[in-house]
Amino acid sequence: MNGSRTDVPEASRASTAFRGDRVWTDGAFRAATVVVRGGRVDAVLPVDADVSVDVVVQVPSGAVLLPGLVDTHVHVNEPGRTEWEGFASATRAAALGGVTTIVDMPLNSIPPTTTVDALAVKQASAEGRVAVDVGFWGGAVPENAGSLAPLWQAGVFGFKSFLAPSGVDEFGHLDAAGLRAALAEVAALDGLLIVHAEDPDRLAANGALGTGYRAFLDSRPPVAEEDAIARVIDGVRATGARAHVLHLSDAGALPMLRAAKAEGLPVTVETCPHYLTLDADHVPDGATEFKCCPPIRDAGNQDALWDGLLDGTIDLVVTDHSPSTVDLKRGTGGDFGLAWGGIAGLQVGFRATWTEAARRGLPLDRVLPAFTTGPAALVGLGDRGVIAPGALAHLVVFDPDATETVHAEALEHRNPISAYDGATLRGRVLETWLHGNRVATATGGVTATDGRLLRRV
């Protein structure tokens, strides 16, 4: 299977056997014993198999054993804006949410990850401080056009681009010509361009919009996404580049994405927990913790996104964890035009989505691949998101039937503000294991910082 390289060689670890009545393996839940040696899965055996190991972990009755989740869309923001979020706090939140691998976005850190030197600064900020494994995206901006190859060779997993202003001055957006040039450059590298797809010509000018959510929603209409996604698809067709559409909120774009996939174009797409679980009609006036770009749309749109996820048009679900300080979110008097846009959901996104799936009568196995093999495949980490011989022993003991109420101040996110605050969610992460070591528990919190820094190979 495909694997990742880490900057730290794997240490020899105690052998462990996990026994459970519901273990996710080969695309289904079944009774099994999972044997772990040297930080990897050595074998998946019948549940009553006789094994010789140092430790036996019995998965509690009613709980399931999952592969560690993979989140390829996380804004850590360190260095430069560490008061928004940092590697220590973000990866603690990830571990407690069952996420064992994240890939960090190239903004909103300062400097942004658009040069090899900036990548080295970010890696140094993370070294020795991460509770889960961390990889890095590079950025494709006007200033580094034609110069992406060094970043690719340095091990980034692909290149993030914006087609509309990003919200921070140090990370510029690509116009139509810049997008086409970036796609051609990425195609020559056999790389991947990931795209924030909103057409700036379809967006309202930045500025005050008031405390009502509808004005903000109208300022970023569905056609902004549809026009931008059509441009991406045309560019892929012309260049042969691989492209990935980030945080799809507009279900109206699904038909063109289905058609592109049917045509055989290398286009993938993600959505996020907040688009699958929150809707515009339930956003209170002035509740700017719900502001994100593109925006949370109506319930009918949400239903269509679920259809797109279930029919395979949407390849993965990731959090787009984009936190900021409380002041940036709420210090604008509840004005949706002026508040920072971003949802902090790294620790709770999987549980929120599972809660909504269960409400819709869907079993856990219908959503699990979108959080595991889907994002792992996007970045070529084939030894993650699965429980199979040779896979990394990134494992999660999860109680799917437990319920908990979210309290933002109790989350490991650096700032106590979340659109999920006060929500009662289904599911509880009981234990998280990384490279064969238990690193977090529901009762004891995060107990180790055993994460590694990843490089694309």
VMD Tcl script that draws the C-alpha trace (Angstrom):
set ca {
  {0.00 0.00 0.00}
  {1.09 3.60 -0.46}
  {2.68 5.15 2.57}
  {4.06 8.36 3.95}
  {7.52 9.20 5.10}
  {8.14 10.91 8.43}
  {11.09 12.96 9.52}
  {11.43 10.74 12.60}
  {12.03 6.99 12.20}
  {9.43 4.76 13.81}
  {10.43 3.54 17.25}
  {10.02 -0.02 18.44}
  {6.83 -0.22 20.50}
  {5.06 -2.75 22.67}
  {2.92 -5.26 20.81}
  {-0.80 -4.82 21.42}
  {-3.94 -6.71 20.49}
  {-7.29 -4.91 20.21}
  {-10.31 -7.19 20.52}
  {-13.74 -5.90 19.57}
  {-17.13 -6.97 18.32}
  {-17.23 -4.08 15.82}
  {-13.93 -3.32 14.13}
  {-13.90 -1.30 10.89}
  {-11.88 -3.37 8.42}
  {-12.28 -4.16 4.71}
  {-15.08 -1.61 4.48}
  {-17.36 -3.12 7.12}
  {-17.78 -3.61 10.84}
  {-16.93 -7.13 12.02}
  {-15.69 -8.89 15.12}
  {-11.89 -9.05 15.01}
  {-8.61 -8.97 16.86}
  {-6.17 -6.37 15.55}
  {-2.52 -7.12 16.31}
  {-0.16 -4.15 16.40}
  {3.64 -4.43 16.36}
  {6.21 -1.70 15.84}
  {3.59 1.01 15.45}
  {1.78 -0.71 12.56}
  {-1.02 -3.22 12.14}
  {0.58 -6.64 11.91}
  {-2.56 -8.72 11.41}
  {-6.35 -8.66 11.53}
  {-7.52 -11.98 12.95}
  {-10.73 -13.61 14.18}
  {-11.92 -12.11 17.43}
  {-11.11 -15.27 19.40}
  {-7.63 -15.76 17.90}
  {-4.87 -16.82 20.29}
  {-2.14 -14.17 20.09}
  {1.11 -13.53 21.92}
  {1.39 -9.82 22.69}
  {2.45 -7.51 25.51}
  {-0.93 -5.85 26.00}
  {-4.54 -6.77 25.19}
  {-7.07 -3.95 24.83}
  {-10.70 -4.99 25.00}
  {-12.94 -2.60 23.09}
  {-15.92 -1.92 25.40}
  {-19.28 -3.43 24.57}
  {-21.21 -1.02 22.37}
  {-18.06 0.79 21.22}
  {-16.35 0.41 17.85}
  {-12.71 0.39 16.76}
  {-12.09 2.89 13.97}
  {-9.03 3.88 12.00}
  {-7.75 7.30 12.98}
  {-9.52 10.06 11.06}
  {-7.66 12.17 8.50}
  {-8.37 15.91 8.15}
  {-6.69 17.53 5.17}
  {-8.13 21.01 5.75}
  {-6.91 22.61 8.97}
  {-5.72 26.17 9.54}
  {-3.23 26.03 12.40}
  {-2.07 29.67 11.90}
  {1.31 29.27 13.65}
  {3.64 31.15 13.47}
  {2.42 34.71 13.16}
  {-1.16 34.27 14.32}
  {-0.68 31.74 17.08}
  {-3.20 33.65 19.19}
  {-5.80 32.31 16.72}
  {-4.59 28.70 16.99}
  {-1.26 26.89 17.34}
  {0.17 23.45 16.70}
  {-0.08 22.39 20.36}
  {-3.74 23.36 20.80}
  {-4.88 22.27 17.33}
  {-3.34 18.82 17.56}
  {-4.70 18.26 21.08}
  {-8.15 19.08 19.72}
  {-7.57 16.72 16.82}
  {-6.55 13.83 19.08}
  {-9.62 14.26 21.29}
  {-11.79 14.35 18.17}
  {-10.38 11.07 16.86}
  {-8.27 12.77 14.18}
  {-4.75 11.32 13.98}
  {-3.48 13.09 10.85}
  {-3.97 16.69 9.76}
  {-2.63 18.63 6.80}
  {-2.06 22.30 7.60}
  {-3.13 25.07 5.25}
  {-0.50 27.58 4.07}
  {-2.40 30.52 5.55}
  {-3.12 32.27 7.94}
  {0.37 31.90 9.34}
  {3.01 34.56 8.85}
  {4.91 33.88 6.70}
  {2.49 31.88 4.56}
  {3.84 28.59 3.21}
  {4.66 29.87 -0.28}
  {8.44 29.33 -0.21}
  {10.77 26.60 1.00}
  {12.12 28.94 3.67}
  {8.60 29.62 4.97}
  {7.89 25.89 5.06}
  {11.00 25.39 7.19}
  {9.83 28.11 9.59}
  {6.45 26.40 9.96}
  {8.02 22.97 10.46}
  {10.29 24.38 13.15}
  {7.25 25.85 14.90}
  {5.59 22.43 14.97}
  {8.57 20.21 15.78}
  {8.16 18.33 19.05}
  {4.84 20.00 19.90}
  {2.25 17.97 18.00}
  {-0.09 15.34 19.42}
  {-0.96 13.90 15.99}
  {0.85 13.60 12.66}
  {1.01 16.82 10.63}
  {1.62 17.41 6.94}
  {1.72 20.70 5.06}
  {0.15 22.28 2.01}
  {2.06 24.85 -0.01}
  {0.46 27.95 -1.46}
  {0.05 29.04 -5.08}
  {-0.09 32.84 -5.17}
  {0.76 35.43 -7.82}
  {4.17 36.04 -6.23}
  {5.44 32.46 -6.62}
  {4.05 31.73 -10.08}
  {6.51 29.54 -11.96}
  {8.36 28.65 -8.75}
  {6.30 25.83 -7.25}
  {8.76 23.02 -7.95}
  {11.05 23.67 -4.95}
  {8.11 23.51 -2.54}
  {6.91 20.29 -4.17}
  {10.38 18.78 -3.85}
  {10.48 19.90 -0.20}
  {7.52 17.64 0.53}
  {4.30 19.66 0.52}
  {1.22 17.64 -0.43}
  {-0.03 20.13 -3.01}
  {-0.82 23.80 -3.48}
  {-3.67 25.87 -2.10}
  {-5.06 28.71 -4.21}
  {-7.83 31.26 -3.87}
  {-9.87 32.60 -6.77}
  {-11.26 35.39 -4.57}
  {-9.52 37.46 -1.89}
  {-8.37 35.22 0.96}
  {-9.00 37.70 3.75}
  {-5.31 38.20 4.55}
  {-3.05 40.51 2.56}
  {-0.05 38.18 2.52}
  {-1.86 35.45 0.54}
  {-3.08 36.81 -2.77}
  {-5.66 35.25 -5.09}
  {-5.29 34.03 -8.67}
  {-7.15 35.63 -11.54}
  {-8.32 33.54 -14.52}
  {-4.92 33.64 -16.20}
  {-3.15 32.89 -12.93}
  {-5.35 29.86 -12.31}
  {-4.66 28.45 -15.77}
  {-0.91 29.02 -15.32}
  {-0.94 27.38 -11.88}
  {-2.80 24.36 -13.24}
  {-0.29 23.98 -16.05}
  {2.61 24.24 -13.60}
  {1.06 21.71 -11.24}
  {0.37 19.34 -14.14}
  {4.05 19.41 -15.09}
  {4.92 18.38 -11.51}
  {2.18 15.71 -11.43}
  {1.04 17.65 -8.38}
  {-2.31 18.77 -6.98}
  {-3.97 22.19 -6.90}
  {-6.62 22.67 -4.23}
  {-8.93 25.60 -4.86}
  {-11.09 27.97 -2.85}
  {-13.59 28.37 -5.65}
  {-15.58 31.60 -5.48}
  {-15.71 34.09 -8.37}
  {-14.87 37.55 -6.99}
  {-16.99 39.23 -9.68}
  {-20.06 37.55 -8.18}
  {-19.36 38.60 -4.59}
  {-20.58 41.77 -2.92}
  {-17.98 44.33 -1.90}
  {-16.48 43.86 1.56}
  {-18.01 46.00 4.27}
  {-20.70 46.20 6.93}
  {-23.78 44.08 6.27}
  {-25.56 44.22 9.63}
  {-26.51 41.54 12.10}
  {-28.99 39.65 9.92}
  {-27.58 36.49 8.33}
  {-29.58 36.83 5.11}
  {-27.61 39.88 3.93}
  {-24.36 37.96 4.33}
  {-25.79 34.92 2.55}
  {-26.93 37.10 -0.35}
  {-23.47 38.66 -0.57}
  {-21.95 35.29 -1.53}
  {-24.54 33.71 -3.86}
  {-24.40 30.15 -5.22}
  {-23.45 31.41 -8.67}
  {-20.11 32.60 -7.25}
  {-19.17 29.00 -6.52}
  {-20.66 27.64 -9.73}
  {-18.79 30.06 -12.00}
  {-15.49 29.45 -10.21}
  {-15.87 25.67 -10.23}
  {-16.69 25.73 -13.94}
  {-13.44 27.65 -14.49}
  {-11.49 25.04 -12.52}
  {-13.04 22.20 -14.53}
  {-12.25 23.97 -17.82}
  {-8.66 24.44 -16.64}
  {-8.30 20.78 -15.72}
  {-9.64 19.76 -19.12}
  {-7.13 22.03 -20.84}
  {-4.04 21.16 -18.78}
  {-4.58 17.65 -17.44}
  {-3.81 18.85 -13.92}
  {-5.30 17.27 -10.83}
  {-7.54 19.73 -8.98}
  {-9.58 19.55 -5.80}
  {-12.51 21.82 -4.96}
  {-12.42 22.90 -1.33}
  {-15.35 23.30 1.10}
  {-18.26 22.97 -1.32}
  {-21.31 24.71 0.11}
  {-23.44 25.07 -3.02}
  {-25.19 21.85 -4.05}
  {-26.03 23.51 -7.36}
  {-22.46 22.81 -8.47}
  {-22.85 19.04 -8.02}
  {-24.18 18.31 -11.55}
  {-21.14 19.86 -13.22}
  {-18.83 17.99 -10.84}
  {-20.62 14.71 -11.58}
  {-20.26 15.40 -15.29}
  {-16.55 16.20 -14.92}
  {-15.95 12.94 -13.08}
  {-17.97 11.00 -15.69}
  {-15.77 12.59 -18.35}
  {-12.75 11.14 -16.55}
  {-11.31 14.47 -15.45}
  {-9.09 14.31 -12.33}
  {-11.34 16.52 -10.19}
  {-12.27 15.79 -6.58}
  {-14.40 17.73 -4.11}
  {-14.91 18.03 -0.38}
  {-17.55 19.46 1.88}
  {-17.48 20.21 5.60}
  {-19.44 19.23 8.72}
  {-20.93 22.70 9.09}
  {-22.54 22.52 5.63}
  {-23.97 19.07 6.42}
  {-25.28 19.91 9.89}
  {-26.12 23.64 10.10}
  {-28.53 25.62 7.96}
  {-29.20 29.28 7.27}
  {-32.67 29.34 8.82}
  {-31.24 28.53 12.25}
  {-28.46 31.13 12.38}
  {-29.48 33.73 14.99}
  {-29.05 37.44 14.36}
  {-25.54 38.58 15.25}
  {-24.25 35.00 15.72}
  {-21.06 35.57 13.77}
  {-19.56 32.31 15.02}
  {-21.57 30.84 12.10}
  {-19.85 33.01 9.49}
  {-17.71 31.15 6.97}
  {-16.85 31.53 3.29}
  {-18.52 30.14 1.27}
  {-21.53 30.45 3.55}
  {-23.83 27.96 5.26}
  {-26.89 27.76 2.99}
  {-30.49 26.57 3.41}
  {-31.86 23.19 4.46}
  {-32.84 22.14 0.93}
  {-29.29 22.78 -0.22}
  {-28.05 20.72 2.73}
  {-30.24 17.79 1.69}
  {-28.71 17.91 -1.78}
  {-25.21 17.95 -0.32}
  {-26.04 14.79 1.59}
  {-27.23 13.24 -1.67}
  {-23.91 14.20 -3.25}
  {-21.98 12.63 -0.40}
  {-23.97 9.40 -0.50}
  {-23.73 8.99 -4.28}
  {-19.95 9.53 -4.21}
  {-19.78 12.87 -6.01}
  {-18.37 14.40 -2.82}
  {-15.16 12.53 -2.06}
  {-14.42 13.59 1.49}
  {-15.56 15.55 4.52}
  {-13.02 17.72 6.37}
  {-13.47 20.44 8.92}
  {-11.90 23.53 7.33}
  {-11.03 24.34 10.93}
  {-10.47 28.09 10.60}
  {-10.40 29.66 14.05}
  {-9.65 33.19 15.18}
  {-9.78 35.17 18.38}
  {-13.11 35.85 20.04}
  {-12.64 39.55 19.38}
  {-12.31 39.03 15.62}
  {-15.47 36.92 15.60}
  {-17.62 38.91 18.03}
  {-15.97 42.29 18.40}
  {-17.78 43.75 15.41}
  {-21.15 44.09 17.14}
  {-22.44 40.98 15.41}
  {-21.99 42.42 11.91}
  {-21.64 39.51 9.46}
  {-19.79 41.65 6.94}
  {-17.05 42.68 9.36}
  {-16.50 39.55 11.47}
  {-13.77 37.06 10.60}
  {-15.11 34.15 8.55}
  {-14.30 30.65 9.73}
  {-15.74 27.73 11.71}
  {-13.76 26.15 14.55}
  {-14.74 22.49 14.39}
  {-11.68 20.25 14.51}
  {-12.56 18.53 17.78}
  {-16.27 18.05 17.05}
  {-16.75 17.89 13.26}
  {-16.92 14.10 13.00}
  {-19.39 13.78 15.85}
  {-21.55 16.56 14.44}
  {-21.73 14.82 11.08}
  {-22.46 11.45 12.68}
  {-25.24 13.09 14.72}
  {-26.90 14.38 11.56}
  {-26.35 11.10 9.71}
  {-28.06 9.18 12.51}
  {-30.94 11.67 12.48}
  {-31.33 10.89 8.78}
  {-31.38 7.15 9.49}
  {-27.92 6.51 8.07}
  {-25.52 4.02 9.68}
  {-22.01 5.01 10.70}
  {-20.48 3.06 7.84}
  {-22.08 5.42 5.29}
  {-20.12 8.44 6.52}
  {-16.91 6.90 7.86}
  {-15.03 6.59 4.52}
  {-15.44 10.33 3.91}
  {-13.41 10.99 7.07}
  {-10.80 8.26 6.55}
  {-9.94 6.79 3.16}
  {-11.37 9.80 1.30}
  {-8.99 12.43 2.67}
  {-6.12 9.94 2.93}
  {-6.42 9.18 -0.79}
  {-6.42 12.89 -1.66}
  {-2.90 13.27 -0.30}
  {-1.56 9.79 -1.10}
  {-1.42 8.53 2.48}
  {-2.64 5.03 1.76}
  {-1.37 3.64 5.06}
  {-3.87 5.78 7.01}
  {-7.62 5.68 7.39}
  {-7.71 1.88 7.29}
  {-7.24 -1.03 9.69}
  {-5.30 -3.51 7.59}
  {-1.93 -5.28 7.71}
  {0.82 -2.73 7.06}
  {-1.29 0.29 7.99}
  {-0.14 2.65 10.69}
  {-1.61 1.79 14.09}
  {-3.67 4.97 14.26}
  {-6.78 3.73 16.04}
  {-9.81 5.23 17.76}
  {-12.13 3.62 20.28}
  {-15.47 5.33 19.68}
  {-18.83 5.00 21.40}
  {-21.35 5.85 18.66}
  {-24.35 5.96 20.98}
  {-23.06 8.22 23.76}
  {-24.27 11.83 23.81}
  {-22.45 14.95 24.97}
  {-23.21 18.65 24.96}
  {-20.51 20.85 23.46}
  {-19.16 23.64 25.65}
  {-16.81 25.84 23.66}
  {-14.72 26.76 26.69}
  {-14.05 23.06 27.35}
  {-12.69 22.35 23.86}
  {-8.96 22.27 23.22}
  {-9.34 24.90 20.48}
  {-7.29 27.91 21.55}
  {-10.28 30.28 21.56}
  {-13.59 29.45 23.28}
  {-15.93 30.18 20.39}
  {-17.64 27.65 18.16}
  {-20.76 27.35 16.03}
  {-21.35 24.04 17.83}
  {-21.43 25.56 21.32}
  {-24.45 24.22 23.19}
  {-25.20 21.48 20.66}
  {-25.83 17.96 21.94}
  {-23.86 15.59 19.73}
  {-23.95 11.85 19.34}
  {-20.75 9.82 19.82}
  {-17.76 10.00 22.12}
  {-14.08 9.37 21.41}
  {-12.97 7.14 24.28}
  {-9.33 6.58 23.28}
  {-7.00 7.66 20.50}
  {-3.89 5.66 19.58}
  {-1.04 6.99 17.44}
  {1.73 4.78 16.06}
  {0.65 2.07 18.50}
  {0.68 4.32 21.57}
  {-2.37 5.60 23.43}
  {-2.15 9.40 23.26}
  {-5.57 10.60 24.44}
  {-8.55 9.46 26.47}
  {-11.95 10.97 27.13}
  {-11.29 11.07 30.87}
  {-7.60 11.97 30.95}
  {-7.25 14.24 27.94}
  {-4.13 14.23 25.78}
  {-1.34 12.28 27.42}
  {1.46 12.39 24.83}
  {2.86 14.50 22.01}
  {3.98 11.67 19.76}
  {3.00 13.24 16.45}
  {5.38 13.33 13.53}
  {5.90 15.82 10.71}
  {5.06 14.35 7.31}
  {6.55 14.83 3.88}
  {5.05 13.78 0.59}
  {6.94 10.97 -1.14}
}
mol new
graphics top color blue
foreach p $ca { graphics top sphere $p radius 0.5 }
foreach p [lrange $ca 0 end-1] q [lrange $ca 1 end] { graphics top cylinder $p $q radius 0.2 }
display resetview
